[in-house]
């Protein structure tokens, strides 16, 4: 398994506050990885760095077999290279139908002129309904995204990631605010995706992480504190300290 | 075109526009009963141009979420573009007529010199400023009407969007742009006659024998055609995936960016396109107004443009048109001395002074009771089932 994303010795400081401190991280494909850590551990900043929203002060972020640096690329270029990101708060285009949300996300030329001339082909339509089926929204294609339930919005956003056809999915708190049943669906969906993609899930909820049944990276104060199976990291005294308080 | 079959509002809008144009024509002085005076025909034609500018404003603000408070600058530039040609051609004709009485026929250089003196003596100059270089060619002037507003929008937008200036900061920047342009044009040595502006624009060169009654209705038709074409084009644009993307940018720029779209390119495209639309609207407006001066592009003008769209209902094309038409016609009514003043004993309501108050009140009421604007009320009537 070659490495898909390789983050090496990355540090970033906001107004003197060290949000990420010499962080290294690596993931291959296919793989599922859970990133956990208390508030302020740097989980979201880590995602910001990988997706190009935040530029680190030092360190390198390399991508793919050729090891291209992501640091010189814009958010849009990184997304086109194959990194999809789901935000903590479900962000879908509430004003538009499920179908249109997926259509906008669908992997196709991204320029303005191409978008003006774009016609939805049968292939596109088939792909959209395939994804809608995957995320359990097949019956809601023409529903306005704004009136979906919270859980459905989370799924739609995951569906939009899928439509992008990324290699790596960064998923921030997918289970937040979901019912037990919805969580089960989400777990199954993510596990299925991890068979063909690299999936990084940032989560607070230990029960959810346990269900994902994957390797876990614990972040604390902007650095990796421990890594391994959930049992392994929870047996680590430092991890327990961080979670239960000193 | 499929846009007609797919989009009912386009069919209805074009239908109403055609009926309105026919109605005005059969009541015009030149081709009908004369119930509508020449000056009111001009007001209606100008209103259509303002509707076109509002349509552009709705695209950039209502659909793409960029609250530009500088789009009237592009409108003014379009006006100056056509104004330079009109003034040059018209003045040259007058100068030729005057010189024709002499024993020796004047040379071209003499005509040109005399024309320049005629135009620029008001600001103490006698030579052609560089920016009038294309003013003797109608074709080049028409090119500039599109190119100058387009280029300004492109450069300004590129600088602003590349630096990710958004929200209120962008609005302030666009206000600064239109204010700077207005102040620049106010200077006598800019070359556009300072605060005198360009005048006599209602006189169309080569059409001296044709009365204003006919010219006014021709411009009214041209304005109606421009608005109709722009409406169809805008409806087509927003019905494409491009429309979905710019609405996405309006609602969640970050999401669009992380889907792999270069948000800046889209914003720049919309900003420039709407700048050009405003330029065209201005080029049709000022020959009907007859005069343009730097006051036209004062910051308040662009704010009015936003107010029209807000009152009409942003994010729906007909909303912008309704807003611009209703508010600008009411404005003409109340500030044009038509509205009877109301005497309240010692106090007297003079509408010229009270119109801004009325407009402000209307704006507040619409915001409170019809957040989707007057256009939203149309929805309410047409499709109650969807609330």
Interface residues (C-beta under 8 A of the other chain):
Chain A: X51 X74 X75 X76 X77 X79 X80 X84 X85 X87 X91 X92 X93 X94 X95 X96 X100 X103 X104 X105 X110 X111 X112 X115 X116 X117 X118 X120 X160 X164
Chain B: X237 X240 X241 X242 X244 X245 X247 X248 X251 X252 X254 X255 X256 X257 X258 X259 X260 X261 X262 X263 X265 X266 X269
